Amino acid sequence: MATMQRHWDIFCRVIDNFGDIGVCWRLARQLASEHQRLVRLWVDDLNSLKPLCPEISAQCDRQQLAGVEIRHWTPSSTVDRVADVVIEAFACDLPEAYIQRMAQAADKPCWINLEYLTAESWAESCHGMASPHPSLPLVKHFYFPGFTERSGGLLREHSARAAGPADRSSDHVLKISLFCYDTAPVGELLDTLAAQDSPIECLVPPGKPLAAVERHFGKPGPWLEGTLRITPIPFLPLDEYDQLLRQCEVNFVRGEDSFLRAQWAAQAFVWQIYKQDEDAHLVKLDAFLDRYTAKMPDETLKSVCQTLFHAWNSGLQLERALTDFLAHRHQIADYNRQWRAELAEHPDLASALVKFCSTKV
Ligand code: TRH
């Protein structure tokens, strides 16, 4: 049934970290469970998927999970068939043999390059653009996720529809999750948290965040600094991580996928953006801040958020910025519920993608 586009292949090459595979795994699962597509996820590094999805075997070339066929993509992977829709995630370069088979197919597949999420307005004008192959009868379309209806939407499964609770009791411990790169000013963050009057628990997953904390203290955790407790936690399976973001009152997130999840959790959040050459990421950071803070109820809240995001990403003047942010965290969370509701008015990425592809047959 080529017109219904039942068969989807998603190709994912892991560059570093977990964002690329996190996005692809979410998309694959959602296309299978919410759109009844037959999805194969081709990933070159199963070890990167395993922490997010501990059920998989990193040794198995072909396995089925959550309705998705997970294939280990190696240079020797053979092409048994081409799908109706082929997603090349983040310009990962499809195997040449696969492209040749696409060109030979009687019904040409819909070929999508799934791009990184950005709030920059140029992405809207490039969304959906067609790029004909220079020598083969194939057309690739550029698909840009984004925050407006002029973009390709945001990944949001049915399970992402619940926000976190608003726990405002004065006697509770303020729970903070810390997911960041090793360039973040973690020492200053911990010193500032330790200087607050009320009890705080900071939860730190392994990898770059925990390494940064260990470097600061010079010994393994858990750590106690006044009323601040810093607790190492395991790397959680993806859905449990989403749950953690809903439960913490402040979430430090990074990259692309945890950044978006923090917005669905609708608690206060701080974003460390993935660094790019020539500081291109700073433009991307400001593009997001402009959109995100545009409807904040007052200039103070706007400035508090912008100042902390900049301080966290630059490493400069964090103490004051963080103290102000913590003092305003309830107003920020209230606003984030509104922001989340506005974003949720647009079609989610998987639904929008299904629709987009159906017009490209
Ligand atoms: O890991 P990241 O830094 O990924 C980055 C970005 O995607 C960036 O844009 C990309 O260019 C680069 O990788 C190569 O941050 P991100 O995007 O938040 O991805 C982390 C994933 O890990 C996300 O899907 C959430 C998941 N995760 C868990 O499942 N459990 C956990 O305990 C934690 C901390 C994260």
Residues whose N, C-alpha, C, O or C-beta is under 5 A from the ligand:
A	BS01	TRH	I15 D16 N17 F18 G19 D20 G22 V23 L52 F179 P205 P234 F235 L236 P237 L238 Y241 R254 G255 E256 D257 S258 F259 Y274
